């Protein structure tokens, strides 16, 4: 007996897509937005904190250099420049044993404002004040960073 052949319908040939669907792309974008909204607040104050820390470290360095100057000259320098270059006053030049800071040391804070110095310190217990005006560049404001207690 001959078996009747079963006629099978032809399968349609599906093309395989090599790209992403619109839903997949949108899902990835949503995930990136969520991650970005979490990460941005975590890193938003890092630069400002780093600048404040750098300014405080530089104030501490200036305080040390001024103290070394005072140890040799028995008086505080007239200006911060006296820490780098020999004073023009002959009396002070004779006592000068510097430089107390490298010649390439900038006397500007991270916000490009000059460091302030007062040889007759009133805020610190060191006998002199040295400070940065802070991010706002205004002297005497709450964000000033100096060699006085916090």
Rosetta blueprint (number, residue, H / E / L):
1 X L
2 X L
3 X L
4 X L
5 X L
6 X L
7 X L
8 X L
9 X L
10 X L
11 X L
12 X L
13 X L
14 X L
15 X L
16 X L
17 X L
18 X L
19 X L
20 X L
21 X L
22 X H
23 X H
24 X H
25 X H
26 X H
27 X H
28 X H
29 X H
30 X H
31 X H
32 X H
33 X H
34 X H
35 X H
36 X H
37 X H
38 X H
39 X H
40 X H
41 X H
42 X H
43 X H
44 X L
45 X L
46 X H
47 X H
48 X H
49 X H
50 X H
51 X H
52 X H
53 X H
54 X H
55 X H
56 X H
57 X H
58 X H
59 X H
60 X H
61 X H
62 X H
63 X H
64 X H
65 X H
66 X H
67 X H
68 X H
69 X H
70 X H
71 X H
72 X H
73 X H
74 X L
75 X L
76 X L
77 X L
78 X L
79 X L
80 X H
81 X H
82 X H
83 X H
84 X L
85 X L
86 X L
87 X L
88 X L
89 X L
90 X H
91 X H
92 X H
93 X H
94 X H
95 X H
96 X L
97 X L
98 X L
99 X L
100 X L
101 X L
102 X L
103 X L
104 X L
105 X L
106 X L
107 X L
108 X E
109 X L
110 X L
111 X L
112 X L
113 X L
114 X E
115 X L
116 X E
117 X E
118 X E
119 X L
120 X L
121 X L
122 X L
123 X L
124 X L
125 X L
126 X L
127 X L
128 X L
129 X E
130 X E
131 X E
132 X E
133 X L
134 X L
135 X L
136 X L
137 X L
138 X L
139 X L
140 X L
141 X L
142 X L
143 X L
144 X L
145 X E
146 X E
147 X L
148 X L
149 X L
150 X L
